[in-house]
Amino acid sequence: MNSYEPVKEDLLARLRKIEGQIRGLQRMLEDDRYCIDVLTQVAAARQGLNRVGLTILERHLRGCVVDAIKTGEEERAVKELNQVLLRFIR
């Protein structure tokens, strides 16, 4: 089981909302909307994705990483966490 299972439905709802925002962005471009309006919506979609990612990261820390430490796999967990954090913050 993954660590985000308890919040999976909330994450899926957020992703569906972001999907709608992306479709809205496509329509905005097709309709030649004002640049600032488009950029504002891009920022909103990005923020939504960041919230999804941070929620999954928090659940991973509280679940998978804690379990790895309890089972003596802390070195692997730290290395894996470091790699994912580098990808996430770029």
Number of C-alpha atoms within 10 A of each C-alpha: 5 11 17 19 12 10 12 13 11 13 19 12 11 16 16 12 14 19 13 13 18 17 11 15 20 13 13 16 12 9 9 10 12 10 10 9 11 18 12 12 16 16 11 15 20 15 13 17 16 14 14 17 14 13 15 19 19 14 18 17 16 13 14 18 21 14 15 16 14 10 9 10 13 15 11 13 18 14 11 12 16 12 11 12 12 9 9 12 7 5
